[in-house]
Amino acid sequence: MQAKHVVFLGIIASALLATLVIFEWIPPQVAGFVVLGLTLAASFFIALSMLRGQRLGDQELVVTAVQRIHEQKSEEQALAQMLHWSKAIVECKSSFYFSIEQEKSFYLNEKGEEEAWQAISQEVAGSGNNWLWPNAACQAQPPAAIKTFLAMPLTVDDNKILGILYLVNRQDEAAFRAADATLLQPLTKAGRTALLRLRREEQNLVYYRQIIAAVVGGIEAGSPGFQGHAQRVSRLAGLLGKVLGFNSSEIRELTLAALLHDAGKIVPDEISEEETRPAEDRHPQKGARLLPDEESFKGMREAILYHHERYNGSGFPEGLHMADIPLSAGIIAVADVFDALTCLSEEEARLSAEEALAVIKKATGTLFDPMVVVALEEIMPSLLSDEENKKID
């Protein structure tokens, strides 16, 4: 029955009751009992409706949370989403994740509490069940500020526990309930599935990188002076991308594109009568065509295709300038030139890292994106450290 129907029936019942009382067809005492009964029934209906609405709202949040968790591209992002939504759904003051495999916590805000939670996590993992504290028989004591917590293990099919989701101190100061764990079960399941999937993808990426590195190494073997060039450019591009705010997924694409930035040099030329550009200048297009023509490879294709574009429009193959050049391509351009100046030149002509930076800084805003040059300057201490280590070796 809908709420409007209940209201309509209530109006009719109230009018009927008032008529009976006015004409003294029923005693006032009876009318009082009837009013009391109607009031109790209305209160029950309102409370039931509110509870149903709250449950529907919680279920909608859970569905949204599961979707957000599965959309993430890294383990850290998936964990962050699981913690954010679980905290919002049960309305607790804090949440964190303890990795059993790595024996450390993620997003634990309170300092100096790692050891206490590590001991508790070992007990929770040993039981393999959800824990409601203070109801659980926990030998290891939580920090003094913890009044109540809910611990939910993320268990895989072979009963191995990846880690434990902790929710700490409800906003209403009440203890956690078994219903909270039931409500959050889809989130922990989504978190477990996402972590396993992302881990497989990361392992596959390691294999792909090893295969690509082997292929690129074979290519560079034909030109001894270029050995290690692609690996160095890839590493430097990754460092620059991190400084410039690339997320883990974008850095993966960037470093793979940097590994392949010169792969087009081994592709045979298909020269048409209209082609006037030297073969050396055609390798970005040929390299980009090596990747599948799919949307998921678009960023990598563009990074390879445009890594010889220059900020003032003097580059190739299309003469793009300034913001028209993808940032990933601008990063590879700087990393490529930096490695050429420090490693690819004849030994007597090679520059130090500081000297190469000075050369690149002179071309800031003409050949190179100013943001990338600033990022290169920021990571210079680590590059100088690498340079010193090479001298020691």
Contacts in CASP RR format, 6 or more apart in sequence:
PFRMAT RR
TARGET T0000
AUTHOR 0000-0000-0000
METHOD contacts of the structure
MODEL  1
MQAKHVVFLGIIASALLATLVIFEWIPPQVAGFVVLGLTLAASFFIALSM
LRGQRLGDQELVVTAVQRIHEQKSEEQALAQMLHWSKAIVECKSSFYFSI
EQEKSFYLNEKGEEEAWQAISQEVAGSGNNWLWPNAACQAQPPAAIKTFL
AMPLTVDDNKILGILYLVNRQDEAAFRAADATLLQPLTKAGRTALLRLRR
EEQNLVYYRQIIAAVVGGIEAGSPGFQGHAQRVSRLAGLLGKVLGFNSSE
IRELTLAALLHDAGKIVPDEISEEETRPAEDRHPQKGARLLPDEESFKGM
REAILYHHERYNGSGFPEGLHMADIPLSAGIIAVADVFDALTCLSEEEAR
LSAEEALAVIKKATGTLFDPMVVVALEEIMPSLLSDEENKKID
3 49 0 8 1.000
6 42 0 8 1.000
6 45 0 8 1.000
10 38 0 8 1.000
10 42 0 8 1.000
13 38 0 8 1.000
14 38 0 8 1.000
17 31 0 8 1.000
17 34 0 8 1.000
17 35 0 8 1.000
19 25 0 8 1.000
20 26 0 8 1.000
20 31 0 8 1.000
21 28 0 8 1.000
21 31 0 8 1.000
58 89 0 8 1.000
58 183 0 8 1.000
61 85 0 8 1.000
61 88 0 8 1.000
61 89 0 8 1.000
62 85 0 8 1.000
62 89 0 8 1.000
62 183 0 8 1.000
62 184 0 8 1.000
62 186 0 8 1.000
62 187 0 8 1.000
64 85 0 8 1.000
65 81 0 8 1.000
65 82 0 8 1.000
65 85 0 8 1.000
65 86 0 8 1.000
65 89 0 8 1.000
65 186 0 8 1.000
65 187 0 8 1.000
65 190 0 8 1.000
66 186 0 8 1.000
66 187 0 8 1.000
66 190 0 8 1.000
68 81 0 8 1.000
68 85 0 8 1.000
69 78 0 8 1.000
69 81 0 8 1.000
69 82 0 8 1.000
69 85 0 8 1.000
69 187 0 8 1.000
69 190 0 8 1.000
69 191 0 8 1.000
69 194 0 8 1.000
70 190 0 8 1.000
70 193 0 8 1.000
70 194 0 8 1.000
72 78 0 8 1.000
72 80 0 8 1.000
72 81 0 8 1.000
72 194 0 8 1.000
72 198 0 8 1.000
73 198 0 8 1.000
73 247 0 8 1.000
73 248 0 8 1.000
73 249 0 8 1.000
74 198 0 8 1.000
74 247 0 8 1.000
74 248 0 8 1.000
74 249 0 8 1.000
75 194 0 8 1.000
75 195 0 8 1.000
75 198 0 8 1.000
75 199 0 8 1.000
75 202 0 8 1.000
76 106 0 8 1.000
76 248 0 8 1.000
77 247 0 8 1.000
77 248 0 8 1.000
78 191 0 8 1.000
78 194 0 8 1.000
78 195 0 8 1.000
78 198 0 8 1.000
79 97 0 8 1.000
79 106 0 8 1.000
79 107 0 8 1.000
79 191 0 8 1.000
79 195 0 8 1.000
80 107 0 8 1.000
82 97 0 8 1.000
82 165 0 8 1.000
82 187 0 8 1.000
82 188 0 8 1.000
82 190 0 8 1.000
82 191 0 8 1.000
82 194 0 8 1.000
83 95 0 8 1.000
83 96 0 8 1.000
83 97 0 8 1.000
83 107 0 8 1.000
83 165 0 8 1.000
84 95 0 8 1.000
85 187 0 8 1.000
86 95 0 8 1.000
86 165 0 8 1.000
86 167 0 8 1.000
86 184 0 8 1.000
86 187 0 8 1.000
87 94 0 8 1.000
87 95 0 8 1.000
87 167 0 8 1.000
89 183 0 8 1.000
89 184 0 8 1.000
89 187 0 8 1.000
90 150 0 8 1.000
90 167 0 8 1.000
90 170 0 8 1.000
90 176 0 8 1.000
90 180 0 8 1.000
90 183 0 8 1.000
90 184 0 8 1.000
91 170 0 8 1.000
91 171 0 8 1.000
91 172 0 8 1.000
92 150 0 8 1.000
92 167 0 8 1.000
92 168 0 8 1.000
92 169 0 8 1.000
92 170 0 8 1.000
92 171 0 8 1.000
92 176 0 8 1.000
93 168 0 8 1.000
93 169 0 8 1.000
93 170 0 8 1.000
93 171 0 8 1.000
94 109 0 8 1.000
94 110 0 8 1.000
94 167 0 8 1.000
94 168 0 8 1.000
94 169 0 8 1.000
95 107 0 8 1.000
95 165 0 8 1.000
95 166 0 8 1.000
95 167 0 8 1.000
95 168 0 8 1.000
96 105 0 8 1.000
96 106 0 8 1.000
96 107 0 8 1.000
96 108 0 8 1.000
96 109 0 8 1.000
96 117 0 8 1.000
96 166 0 8 1.000
96 168 0 8 1.000
97 105 0 8 1.000
97 106 0 8 1.000
97 107 0 8 1.000
97 163 0 8 1.000
97 164 0 8 1.000
97 165 0 8 1.000
97 166 0 8 1.000
98 104 0 8 1.000
98 105 0 8 1.000
98 106 0 8 1.000
98 108 0 8 1.000
98 117 0 8 1.000
98 118 0 8 1.000
98 121 0 8 1.000
98 163 0 8 1.000
98 164 0 8 1.000
98 166 0 8 1.000
99 105 0 8 1.000
99 106 0 8 1.000
99 162 0 8 1.000
99 163 0 8 1.000
100 121 0 8 1.000
100 125 0 8 1.000
100 161 0 8 1.000
100 162 0 8 1.000
100 163 0 8 1.000
100 164 0 8 1.000
101 162 0 8 1.000
101 163 0 8 1.000
103 118 0 8 1.000
104 114 0 8 1.000
105 114 0 8 1.000
105 117 0 8 1.000
105 118 0 8 1.000
108 114 0 8 1.000
108 117 0 8 1.000
110 143 0 8 1.000
110 145 0 8 1.000
113 143 0 8 1.000
116 140 0 8 1.000
116 141 0 8 1.000
116 142 0 8 1.000
116 143 0 8 1.000
117 142 0 8 1.000
117 166 0 8 1.000
119 140 0 8 1.000
120 138 0 8 1.000
120 140 0 8 1.000
120 142 0 8 1.000
120 151 0 8 1.000
121 151 0 8 1.000
121 163 0 8 1.000
121 164 0 8 1.000
122 140 0 8 1.000
123 131 0 8 1.000
123 138 0 8 1.000
123 139 0 8 1.000
123 140 0 8 1.000
124 131 0 8 1.000
124 151 0 8 1.000
124 153 0 8 1.000
124 164 0 8 1.000
125 153 0 8 1.000
125 161 0 8 1.000
125 163 0 8 1.000
125 164 0 8 1.000
126 161 0 8 1.000
128 153 0 8 1.000
128 155 0 8 1.000
128 159 0 8 1.000
128 161 0 8 1.000
129 153 0 8 1.000
130 150 0 8 1.000
130 151 0 8 1.000
130 152 0 8 1.000
130 153 0 8 1.000
130 178 0 8 1.000
130 181 0 8 1.000
131 138 0 8 1.000
131 149 0 8 1.000
131 150 0 8 1.000
131 151 0 8 1.000
132 148 0 8 1.000
132 150 0 8 1.000
132 175 0 8 1.000
132 176 0 8 1.000
132 177 0 8 1.000
132 178 0 8 1.000
132 181 0 8 1.000
133 142 0 8 1.000
133 146 0 8 1.000
133 148 0 8 1.000
133 149 0 8 1.000
133 150 0 8 1.000
133 151 0 8 1.000
133 176 0 8 1.000
134 148 0 8 1.000
134 175 0 8 1.000
135 175 0 8 1.000
136 151 0 8 1.000
142 149 0 8 1.000
145 169 0 8 1.000
146 168 0 8 1.000
146 169 0 8 1.000
147 169 0 8 1.000
147 173 0 8 1.000
148 168 0 8 1.000
148 169 0 8 1.000
148 170 0 8 1.000
148 174 0 8 1.000
148 175 0 8 1.000
148 176 0 8 1.000
149 166 0 8 1.000
149 167 0 8 1.000
149 168 0 8 1.000
149 169 0 8 1.000
149 176 0 8 1.000
150 166 0 8 1.000
150 167 0 8 1.000
150 176 0 8 1.000
150 180 0 8 1.000
150 181 0 8 1.000
150 184 0 8 1.000
151 164 0 8 1.000
151 165 0 8 1.000
151 166 0 8 1.000
152 164 0 8 1.000
152 165 0 8 1.000
152 166 0 8 1.000
152 167 0 8 1.000
152 181 0 8 1.000
152 184 0 8 1.000
152 185 0 8 1.000
152 188 0 8 1.000
153 161 0 8 1.000
153 163 0 8 1.000
153 164 0 8 1.000
153 165 0 8 1.000
153 188 0 8 1.000
154 161 0 8 1.000
154 162 0 8 1.000
154 163 0 8 1.000
154 164 0 8 1.000
154 165 0 8 1.000
154 188 0 8 1.000
154 191 0 8 1.000
154 192 0 8 1.000
154 195 0 8 1.000
155 161 0 8 1.000
155 162 0 8 1.000
155 192 0 8 1.000
156 162 0 8 1.000
156 192 0 8 1.000
156 196 0 8 1.000
162 192 0 8 1.000
162 195 0 8 1.000
162 196 0 8 1.000
165 184 0 8 1.000
165 187 0 8 1.000
165 188 0 8 1.000
167 176 0 8 1.000
167 180 0 8 1.000
167 184 0 8 1.000
170 176 0 8 1.000
205 252 0 8 1.000
208 256 0 8 1.000
209 255 0 8 1.000
209 256 0 8 1.000
209 259 0 8 1.000
212 256 0 8 1.000
212 259 0 8 1.000
212 260 0 8 1.000
213 230 0 8 1.000
213 231 0 8 1.000
213 259 0 8 1.000
215 263 0 8 1.000
216 230 0 8 1.000
216 231 0 8 1.000
216 259 0 8 1.000
216 260 0 8 1.000
216 263 0 8 1.000
217 227 0 8 1.000
217 228 0 8 1.000
217 230 0 8 1.000
219 262 0 8 1.000
219 263 0 8 1.000
219 265 0 8 1.000
219 266 0 8 1.000
220 226 0 8 1.000
220 227 0 8 1.000
220 228 0 8 1.000
220 229 0 8 1.000
220 230 0 8 1.000
221 227 0 8 1.000
225 344 0 8 1.000
226 262 0 8 1.000
226 344 0 8 1.000
229 262 0 8 1.000
229 339 0 8 1.000
229 343 0 8 1.000
229 344 0 8 1.000
230 258 0 8 1.000
230 259 0 8 1.000
230 260 0 8 1.000
230 261 0 8 1.000
230 262 0 8 1.000
231 259 0 8 1.000
232 335 0 8 1.000
232 339 0 8 1.000
232 343 0 8 1.000
233 258 0 8 1.000
233 259 0 8 1.000
233 261 0 8 1.000
233 332 0 8 1.000
233 335 0 8 1.000
233 336 0 8 1.000
233 339 0 8 1.000
234 255 0 8 1.000
234 256 0 8 1.000
234 258 0 8 1.000
234 259 0 8 1.000
234 335 0 8 1.000
235 255 0 8 1.000
236 258 0 8 1.000
236 335 0 8 1.000
236 338 0 8 1.000
236 339 0 8 1.000
236 383 0 8 1.000
237 254 0 8 1.000
237 255 0 8 1.000
237 257 0 8 1.000
237 258 0 8 1.000
237 328 0 8 1.000
237 331 0 8 1.000
237 332 0 8 1.000
237 335 0 8 1.000
238 246 0 8 1.000
238 251 0 8 1.000
238 254 0 8 1.000
238 255 0 8 1.000
238 258 0 8 1.000
238 331 0 8 1.000
239 379 0 8 1.000
239 382 0 8 1.000
240 331 0 8 1.000
240 334 0 8 1.000
240 335 0 8 1.000
240 372 0 8 1.000
240 375 0 8 1.000
240 376 0 8 1.000
240 379 0 8 1.000
241 250 0 8 1.000
241 251 0 8 1.000
241 254 0 8 1.000
241 331 0 8 1.000
241 375 0 8 1.000
242 251 0 8 1.000
243 375 0 8 1.000
243 378 0 8 1.000
243 379 0 8 1.000
244 327 0 8 1.000
244 331 0 8 1.000
244 371 0 8 1.000
244 372 0 8 1.000
244 375 0 8 1.000
246 254 0 8 1.000
250 328 0 8 1.000
253 299 0 8 1.000
253 300 0 8 1.000
253 303 0 8 1.000
253 328 0 8 1.000
254 303 0 8 1.000
254 328 0 8 1.000
254 331 0 8 1.000
254 332 0 8 1.000
256 300 0 8 1.000
257 299 0 8 1.000
257 300 0 8 1.000
257 303 0 8 1.000
257 304 0 8 1.000
257 328 0 8 1.000
257 332 0 8 1.000
258 303 0 8 1.000
258 331 0 8 1.000
258 332 0 8 1.000
258 335 0 8 1.000
260 287 0 8 1.000
260 290 0 8 1.000
260 291 0 8 1.000
260 300 0 8 1.000
260 304 0 8 1.000
261 284 0 8 1.000
261 303 0 8 1.000
261 304 0 8 1.000
261 307 0 8 1.000
261 332 0 8 1.000
261 336 0 8 1.000
262 283 0 8 1.000
263 287 0 8 1.000
263 290 0 8 1.000
263 304 0 8 1.000
264 283 0 8 1.000
264 284 0 8 1.000
264 286 0 8 1.000
264 287 0 8 1.000
264 290 0 8 1.000
265 280 0 8 1.000
265 283 0 8 1.000
265 286 0 8 1.000
267 283 0 8 1.000
267 286 0 8 1.000
267 287 0 8 1.000
267 289 0 8 1.000
267 290 0 8 1.000
269 279 0 8 1.000
269 282 0 8 1.000
271 279 0 8 1.000
275 282 0 8 1.000
277 316 0 8 1.000
277 317 0 8 1.000
281 308 0 8 1.000
281 316 0 8 1.000
281 317 0 8 1.000
282 317 0 8 1.000
284 304 0 8 1.000
284 305 0 8 1.000
284 306 0 8 1.000
284 307 0 8 1.000
284 308 0 8 1.000
284 316 0 8 1.000
284 317 0 8 1.000
285 305 0 8 1.000
285 317 0 8 1.000
287 304 0 8 1.000
287 305 0 8 1.000
288 301 0 8 1.000
288 302 0 8 1.000
288 304 0 8 1.000
288 305 0 8 1.000
291 297 0 8 1.000
291 300 0 8 1.000
291 301 0 8 1.000
291 304 0 8 1.000
299 326 0 8 1.000
299 328 0 8 1.000
302 326 0 8 1.000
302 328 0 8 1.000
302 329 0 8 1.000
303 326 0 8 1.000
303 328 0 8 1.000
303 329 0 8 1.000
303 331 0 8 1.000
303 332 0 8 1.000
304 329 0 8 1.000
304 332 0 8 1.000
305 317 0 8 1.000
305 329 0 8 1.000
306 317 0 8 1.000
306 318 0 8 1.000
306 320 0 8 1.000
306 325 0 8 1.000
306 326 0 8 1.000
306 329 0 8 1.000
306 330 0 8 1.000
307 329 0 8 1.000
307 330 0 8 1.000
307 332 0 8 1.000
307 333 0 8 1.000
307 336 0 8 1.000
308 315 0 8 1.000
308 316 0 8 1.000
308 317 0 8 1.000
308 333 0 8 1.000
309 315 0 8 1.000
309 316 0 8 1.000
309 317 0 8 1.000
309 318 0 8 1.000
309 319 0 8 1.000
309 320 0 8 1.000
309 321 0 8 1.000
309 325 0 8 1.000
309 329 0 8 1.000
309 330 0 8 1.000
309 333 0 8 1.000
310 319 0 8 1.000
310 321 0 8 1.000
310 333 0 8 1.000
310 366 0 8 1.000
310 367 0 8 1.000
310 368 0 8 1.000
311 321 0 8 1.000
311 322 0 8 1.000
311 325 0 8 1.000
311 365 0 8 1.000
311 366 0 8 1.000
311 367 0 8 1.000
311 368 0 8 1.000
311 369 0 8 1.000
311 370 0 8 1.000
312 321 0 8 1.000
312 322 0 8 1.000
312 365 0 8 1.000
312 366 0 8 1.000
312 367 0 8 1.000
313 319 0 8 1.000
313 320 0 8 1.000
313 321 0 8 1.000
313 322 0 8 1.000
314 367 0 8 1.000
325 369 0 8 1.000
327 369 0 8 1.000
327 371 0 8 1.000
327 372 0 8 1.000
330 368 0 8 1.000
330 369 0 8 1.000
330 372 0 8 1.000
331 369 0 8 1.000
331 372 0 8 1.000
331 375 0 8 1.000
333 367 0 8 1.000
333 368 0 8 1.000
333 369 0 8 1.000
333 372 0 8 1.000
334 360 0 8 1.000
334 368 0 8 1.000
334 369 0 8 1.000
334 372 0 8 1.000
334 373 0 8 1.000
334 376 0 8 1.000
337 356 0 8 1.000
337 360 0 8 1.000
337 368 0 8 1.000
338 353 0 8 1.000
338 356 0 8 1.000
338 357 0 8 1.000
338 360 0 8 1.000
338 376 0 8 1.000
341 350 0 8 1.000
341 351 0 8 1.000
341 355 0 8 1.000
341 356 0 8 1.000
341 359 0 8 1.000
341 360 0 8 1.000
342 350 0 8 1.000
342 351 0 8 1.000
342 352 0 8 1.000
342 353 0 8 1.000
342 356 0 8 1.000
343 350 0 8 1.000
345 351 0 8 1.000
351 359 0 8 1.000
352 387 0 8 1.000
353 380 0 8 1.000
353 383 0 8 1.000
353 384 0 8 1.000
353 387 0 8 1.000
354 380 0 8 1.000
354 384 0 8 1.000
357 376 0 8 1.000
357 377 0 8 1.000
357 380 0 8 1.000
360 368 0 8 1.000
360 373 0 8 1.000
360 376 0 8 1.000
361 373 0 8 1.000
361 377 0 8 1.000
364 370 0 8 1.000
364 373 0 8 1.000
365 373 0 8 1.000
END
